[in-house]
Amino acid sequence: MKIHIEAFYDEETYTLTYVVSDQITRDAIVIDPVLDYEPIGSIIKDTSYQRVKTYIEQQQLTLRMVLETHAHADHLSASQLFKKDYPAVKVAIGRHITAVQDVFKGIYNLDELFLTDGSQFDLLIDDDQVFEAGSIEVKALYTPGHTPACLSYLISDAVFTGDTLFMPDYGTGRCDFPGGDAEKMYYSIQRLYQLPGETRVFTGHDYLPNGRALKYESTIAAQKHHNIQLNMQTSADEYVSFRSDRDKTLAAPKLIYQSLLVNIEAGRLPKIESNGSRYLKIPLNIRC
């Protein structure tokens, strides 16, 4: 299998979406697609989705699956747009999404009709599970820490790490969301560091630190030697202490409540109500 990886960058949320394709069979996977949302005016757009769809059609690819590395807290997922336009496509996520659903069912005070069994997704993936999307073979690596449900996906010589590993000059994902755990993140990254050094690492975000140009690809060897937050010299205690202190200084993602409400439903927008409109449910954190 000879794969090609095409990256799409969303400047508003600093998110990377990837299309992974088999250059012989033309089968393809989309990883972490973005649905554009403007909170001022509460406007949904499909600009990011259309960019990916146009590429798929121009390259004459057969889309087989949409993979989510986790339930994102910083952008809405466009997975259901792919389901609409490519009905045979399956949307997959890690099996532990059920833990995330359980927590946020309480946070949003969702009614009994909201199920926390992951059934909103077409496929729940287990740790070490090897599965096929057409001719593309994928191995799932359970890498909790950022959330309790994070998966990294190993495809050929490339691993897609979502919010676990960022570029070496930025570090790792935060661990202060509900169910996050810095110690688990440390050991998840140690697991990734057991992959061959030449394995290519594709990150889920790039925040352009110090104003540098966009970068999203590194290697396991580069991460082990140069990751500024967790390299091979970093102990578990050092990382947990650093991560805990840093996370206390970070503001919540600006779209956290809009994103998670949609993403725990596999990218489905809230149901249309009797007046023909949809409504997002956002809890108030009143401090006055």
MARRO-398080 format. One record per residue: x, y, z of N, C-alpha, C, O in turn; residue in three letters. Coordinates in steps of 0.02 Angstrom, whole numbers, plus 50000, padded with zeros to 5 digits. Layout:
N
XYZXYZXYZXYZALA
...
% end
This chain:
288
500424994050000500005000050000500445006250000500865007150044MET
500345010549952500705016949947500205022449964499755023749925LYS
500305025750022499825030850043500065037850027500665039250023ILE
499575042150016499715049350009499325052850064498755051050079HIS
499625057950095499315061750148499245068950127499745072350113ILE
498635071350125498495078350108498215081850170497745079350201GLU
498515087550188498315091150248497915097350231498055100750181ALA
497405098750272496995104750265496995108350332496825105350383PHE
497175114650332497255118450394496695123550401496565127550356TYR
496375123350459495855128250475496155133550520496315132250578ASP
496235139550494496565144950530496175147250591496475149550640GLU
495515146550590495115148950645495215144650708495215147350764GLU
495295138150700495365133750758496045130250761496165126050804THR
496485132050714497175129250712497165121650702497615118150724TYR
496645119150670496545111950663496805109350596496735112550544THR
497115103350600497305099750539496805094150526496665090050570LEU
496535094050466496145088450441496565084950388496905088150348THR
496555078350389496965074450342496535070050298496035067150321TYR
496725069650235496455064550190497025059750175497545061650148VAL
496925053450194497425048250182497155043750127496595041050133VAL
497535042950074497285039050017497795033949994498395034849999SER
497525028449969497935023249937498005025249864497515025749827ASP
498615026449843498735029149776498605024049721498565025849662GLN
498535017749739498395012649689497645011449682497375011749627ILE
497305010249739496585008749736496145014949737495565014549717THR
496415020649759496055027049766495575027049825495155031449830ARG
495625022049870495235022349932495515027749977496105029449974ASP
495075030650020495285036250061494935036350129494395033650138ALA
495275039550176495025040850244495095048250257495585051450236ILE
494615051150293494675057950319494755057550395494395053850428VAL
495225061350421495355061550493495225068550520495515073350495ILE
494785069050569494635075150606494395080950562494725086050557ASP
493815080150528493555085450485493245091150526492995090050581PRO
493255097150498493025103250531492375105750499492325106150438VAL
491895107450542491295111150521491375118250548491435119250608LEU
491375123150504491505130050524490925132850564490335132050547ASP
491105136250620490595139350662490845146150685491395146850712TYR
490435151250674490575158050695490125159750754489515160350746GLU
490415160450815489985161550874489605168150872489065168650900PRO
489895173350840489535179650833489025178750777489205178550718ILE
488395178350796487875176850748487695169550746487195167650715GLY
488095165250779487975157950781487865155150711487345152250696SER
488365156250668488305154550597488705148250582489305147850596ILE
488375143450552488695137250529488855137950454488425140150415ILE
489465136150435489665136150365490025129650350490265126250395LYS
490055127850286490375121650266491005122750224491185118450184ASP
491325128550233491905130250191492455125150197492725122850146THR
492635123250258493175118250268492975111550238493385108250206SER
492355109650248492115103350220492165103350144492385098450114TYR
491965108850112491965109150040492675108650012492775105849958GLN
493165111450047493855110850025494065103450022494385101249974ARG
493885099750073494075092650075493685088750022493965084649987VAL
493035090150017492625086649968492875087949897492905083349856LYS
493045094149882493305095749815493935091849800494015089249745THR
494375091349849494995087449839494825080149826495115077149780TYR
494375077249865494185070249856493925069049785494095064149752ILE
493505073549762493215072749695493725073949640493735070349590GLU
494145078949649494655080349598495145074549591495375073049536GLN
495305071349647495775065749646495435059149631495765053949628GLN
494775059349622494385053349606494495047849659494625042049644GLN
494435049949722494515045349778493845042449798493325045549788LEU
493865036549827493275033349856493335033949932493745030549962THR
492925038149962492965039150034492645033250070492075031550056LEU
493015030250115492785024350151492585025650224492135022450250ARG
492935030350256492845031150327493055038150350493505041250321MET
492715040650402492935046650437493145044450507492755041450543VAL
493755046150525494025044350591494075050550634494335055650612LEU
493825050050695493925055350744494435053050795494375047450822GLU
494935057150809495425055250860495125055750930495355052350976THR
494625060150939494285061051003493695065750992493605068250936HIS
493315066951044492775072051041493095078851052493285080451108ALA
493155082751000493525088951002493155094351041492535094751039HIS
493545098451078493255103851117493365110651086493185115751115ALA
493665110851026493835117250996493545118250927493595123750899ASP
493235113150899492895114050835492345108750828492375103450858HIS
491845110450789491315105750773491555100950719491965102850677LEU
491315094850721491505089950671491045090250611490435091150617SER
491335089450552490945089250489490785082150468490615080950410ALA
490845077450513490765070350494490095068850462490055064850415SER
489555072150486488905070550459488795073350389488365070950352GLN
489175078450370489145080750301489425075450254489155074450199LEU
489955072150276490225066650236489715060950232489635057850180PHE
489385059550288488875054250287488305055950238488045051550204LYS
488125062250235487585064350191487785063650118487385061150077LYS
488385065750100488595065650030488895059050008488915057449948ASP
489125055150057489425048550042489105043450089489405041650140TYR
488495041150074488095037250121488435030750146488265028350200PRO
488895028050108489225021850130489775023050182490035018250210ALA
489955029250193490495030850239490305029350311489735030450332VAL
490785026650349490685025450420491085030550461491645032350443LYS
490775032850515491105037450561491325033450623490915030150655VAL
491975033850639492255029650692492605033950744492865039350729ALA
492615031450806492955034750862493125029350913492885023650908ILE
493545031050961493735026251012493155024051056492705028051069GLY
493175017951079492625015151118492505019051183491935019251207ARG
493005022151210492935025751273492585032451265492545036351313HIS
492325033951205491895039751197491305039551245491025044651262ILE
491115033551265490555032851311490675036351377490215039051407THR
491305036451400491475040051462491385047551453491155050951499ALA
491575050051395491495057251380490755058951375490535064051402VAL
490375054751342489655055951336489325056051405488885060151417GLN
489525051651449489225051251515489355057651554488895060251587ASP
489965060251551490135066451586489735072351558489445076151597VAL
489715073051493489405078951464488645078351460488305083451451PHE
488385072451466487655071951474487445075551537486925078951538LYS
487845074851590487695078351652487825085851647487425089751671GLY
488365087751615488535094951608487985098651569487805104251587ILE
487735095451516487215098651476486505097151502486015099851476TYR
486455092851552485805090751578485355088051521484775089951515ASN
485645083551481485275080651425484765075651451484855072651503LEU
484225074851413483695070451437483855063151425484385061451398ASP
483395058851445483525051651442483575048951370483815043451360GLU
483365052951322483415050751252484135050851227484305047551177LEU
484575054651261485275054651241485625048551270485665047751331PHE
485865044251226486175037951247486925038951256487245042651219LEU
487195035651306487915036151319488265029451305488735027551340THR
488035026051253488325019651234488725020051169488945014951143ASP
488825026151144489215027051083488845025251019489145025250965GLY
488195023751025487825021450966487715026950913487495025450858SER
487875033050929487835038450879488365037550824488285040250769GLN
488885033750839489425032550791489315025750756488985021350784PHE
489585025050697489515018850660489985013350685489835007450680ASP
490555015450713491055010650734491415013250795491665018850795LEU
491435009150848491835010650908492455006350906492405000250899LEU
493025009450913493655006050901494015004550967494035008751012ILE
494284998550973494644996351032495394997551024495654998350968ASP
495744997751081496464998151081496774992351043496554986551050ASP
497264993751002497624988750962497204985650907497434981050873ASP
496594988050898496174985350845496454987150776496634992850764GLN
496494982250733496694983350664496064982650621495714977650624VAL
495934987750581495334987650540495504990350471496024993450461PHE
495044989150424495174991250355494644996150332494054995450347GLU
494875001050295494435005750260494585004750186495025008050159ALA
494215000250154494394998250087495064994750090495144989750127GLY
495544997150053496214993950051496684996850104497254994550110SER
496455001750142496885005150191496835001550258496285001050286ILE
497394999250284497404995950349497605001050403498095004650396GLU
497215001150456497325005850511497395001950576497024997250588VAL
497875003950618497935001250685497805006850734498095012250730LYS
497365005550782497185010450833497635009650894497745004050918ALA
497885015150919498285015250980497915019651031497805025551019LEU
497735016751088497385020451140497875025051175498355022651206TYR
497755031551170498215036451198497835041551240497795047451221THR
497555039451296497165044051339497615049051374498225048351376PRO
497305054151400497665059451437497345066151423497135069651469GLY
497315067951359496965074051340496215073151355495905077551385HIS
495945067551334495285065251355495345057751370495845054751352THR
494835054851402494875047651415494735043351354494735037151359PRO
494615046451297494405042651238494875043451178494705041351123ALA
495455046551188495885048151131496195041951100496445037451135CYS
496175041651034496535036650995497025040150949496905045550924LEU
497595036850938498035038650882497955033150830497825027450846SER
498045034950767497945030250712498605029150675498895033950649TYR
498815022950672499435021050636499235018350568498895013250563LEU
499455021750516499315019750447499975019550409500285024750398ILE
500185013550389500825012650356501375015450401501445013150458SER
501765020350377502315023050417502125029750450502575033550468ASP
501485031050457501255037450484500785036350543500375031750541ALA
500845040550594500395040250651500065047150659500405052250658VAL
499415047150668499015053250675498825053750749498445049750774PHE
499095058850782499085058950855498555063650885498515064350946THR
498155066850843497635071250871497925076550916498385080150897GLY
497655076950978497885081951026498365078951078498455081851132ASP
498665073351062499145070351108499835073351098500105076451144THR
500115072651039500765075651022500665081250972500335080350920LEU
500955087050987500985092450938501695092650909502085087950919PHE
501855097850873502535098450846503035099050904502855101650957MET
503655096750894504135096850950504235103650982504375104051042PRO
504165109050944504275115650972503665118351009503685123851036ASP
503115114351011502525116451049502375111751106502175114051160TYR
502475105251097502415100651152501855095651146501845091651099GLY
501395095751193500865090751198500195094151211500165100151222THR
499665090151208499005092751223498905093951297499265091251339GLY
498405098051313498225099451382497855093651412497595089351376ARG
497815093451479497515087651513496995089651565496845085751610CYS
496735095651560496285098251613495545097951595495135100551632ASP
495375094751539494665093851524494385088251568494765084351595PHE
493715087851576493435082351616493685075551592493615073851533PRO
493955071751638494235065151620494945065351596495245060051585GLY
495235071351588495935071851568496395069751625496205069951683GLY
497005067651607497465065051658498175065651632498365062351584ASP
498575069851664499255071051640499695064851646500125063651604ALA
499585060851698499995054851705499835049951649500285046851621GLU
499195049151633499015044851577499295047551512499505043651469LYS
499305054051504499595056951443500325055251438500575053451384MET
500685055651494501395054051494501505046951466501925045951423TYR
501135042151492501235035251472500965033851402501205029351367TYR
500455037651381500235037051311500785039151263500895035951212SER
501125044651281501655046951237502255042251239502595041351188ILE
502385039351297502915034251300502755028451253503205025551222GLN
502125026851248501925021551202502065023551130502325019551091ARG
501885029751112502035032051045502795032051032503005030750976LEU
503185033551083503915033751076504225026851065504815026251049TYR
503815021651073504055014851059504005013250984504275008150962GLN
503665017450946503625016350874504315017550843504725021150872LEU
504445014750784505095016050752505225023550744504775027450730PRO
505855025450752506035032550750505845036050686505715042050686GLY
505845032350631505685035450566504935036150554504725039050504GLU
504525033750600503795034550593503615041950590503825045850632THR
503235043750539503025050650531502455052250579501995048250587ARG
502485058050611501985060250659501595066150629501895071250611VAL
500935065350625500505070750600500055073050657499655069250683PHE
500135079450674499795082150732499095084850715498955086550657THR
498675085250766497995087650755497905095150754497405097750729GLY
498395098750781498375106050781499075108750771499575105350785HIS
499115114850747499745118550750499575125750765499215129050728ASP
499855128250821499695134850846500215140150825500215145750851TYR
500655138450778501135143150749501535146850803501545153050803LEU
501855143150849502215146450903502755151250878503105149850830PRO
502795157050912503295162250896503215164750824503685167450795ASN
502615163950796502475166550731502775162750673502805165250617GLY
503005156650686503305152850631502775150550581502175150950595ARG
502995148050524502545145450473502225138950496502475135650542ALA
501685137050464501325130950479501775124850473502145124050423LEU
501755120450524502085114050521501625108850554501285110250603LYS
501605102950526501175097850554501475090850550501165086050574TYR
502065090150522502365083550515503055083450549503465087850537GLU
503155078350590503815077250620503945069650618503655066150577SER
504385067250661504515060050666504535058150740504625062450783THR
504455051850753504525049450822505215051150849505275053250907ILE
505735050350809506415051950831506475059250850506765060950902ALA
506195063750809506225070850824505845072550887506065076650928ALA
505275069350897504885070550957505275068251019505305071851069GLN
505565062351016505925059651073506515064051094506675064551153LYS
506835067151046507425071051061507285078451072507655081851108HIS
506745081151042506665088351040506005090951067505925097051071HIS
505535086651086504905089251112505035093251175505315090751224ASN
504825099651175505015104151229504655102751295504855105151347ILE
504125098751292503755097151353503855090051377503825088651437GLN
503985085451330504045078451350504505074951300504285072751247LEU
505145074451318505615070651277505875064651318505615063351372ASN
506365061251292506585055051325506935056251392507035051551430MET
507115062551407507415064151471506905066351523507085067351581GLN
506275067151503505765069651548505475064051590505245059051563THR
505475064851656505185059751700504425060851705504175066151688SER
504075055751729503355056351737503185061851787502725065751774ALA
503545062251842503415067351892503525074351864503135078851877ASP
504055075251825504195081751795503635083751747503415089551748GLU
503425079051706502905080751657502245082251691501915087251674TYR
502045078151739501405079251773501405085951809500905089651806VAL
501955087651842502005094151876501975099951826501615104751837SER
502355099351772502345104551720501645105351691501385110951686PHE
501345099751670500705100051636500165102851681499755106851659ARG
500175100851744499665103251791499725110751802499225114251802SER
500345113151810500445120351819500255124251757499925129451762ASP
500455121851699500305125451637499555125651623499285130751603ARG
499225119951633498515119651617498095124451659497565126751637ASP
498335126051719497975130851762497975137851732497545141951749LYS
498445139151687498495145851657498105146451592498045151951565THR
497845140951566497535140951500496795142551504496435139951547LEU
496565146751460495845148151455495495142351420495815138651382ALA
494865141551434494475136351399494425138051325494385143951308ALA
494415132951281494305134451210493655138251201493155136851234PRO
493655143151155493075147551149492455143951123491895146351132LYS
492555138151091491975134451065491845127951102491545123351075LEU
492075127551164492055121051199491335118451206491215112551192ILE
490865122651226490185120151237489825118751172489445113851167TYR
489925123051122489615121751057489895115351026489535111350998GLN
490555114551031490885108950999490685102251030490485097650995SER
490725101851096490605095351127489875093251123489735087251118LEU
489425097951124488715096151117488595092651051488205087851047LEU
488925094950999488865091950932489285085650926489065080750897VAL
489895085850952490365080450939490215074050977490385068650954ASN
489905074551036489705068351071489105065151036488925059451051ILE
488805068750989488265066050947488535064150878488145063850829GLU
489185062950873489505060950810489435066250756489385064550697ALA
489435072550776489405078050728488695080050708488615084150662GLY
488195077350740487505079250724487325085750758487455086650818ARG
487035090350721486795096550749486165095250789485815090250777LEU
485995099550837485375098650875484765098150828484765101050773PRO
484275094550850483675093350810483305099950795483325104650834LYS
482985100050737482575105850718481955106050763481615101050772ILE
481825111950790481245112650834480635115050795480665115950734GLU
480075115950830479435117150796479425123450754479025124050707SER
479875128150769479895134350729480385133950671480505138850637ASN
480665128050660481125127050604481845128750619482265128450574GLY
482005130550681482685132450699483005127150744482665123050774SER
483675127350746484065123150792484365127650846484495133550834ARG
484475124750905484745128550960485305124750995485255118751009TYR
485845128351009486385125551049486245126851123485975132051141LEU
486425121951164486325122551236486995123851269487455119851263LYS
487055129651303487685131651332487575133251406487195137851422ILE
487895129651452487815131251523488135137851540488655139751511PRO
487835141451587488125147751611488545146451673488345142951719LEU
489145149351673489575149151732489545156051764489955160451749ASN
489065157051808488935163651837489395164751896489415160751943ILE
489775170251894490265171651947490155178651975490635182351988ARG
489515180551984489365187152010488795186652061488595191752089CYS
% end
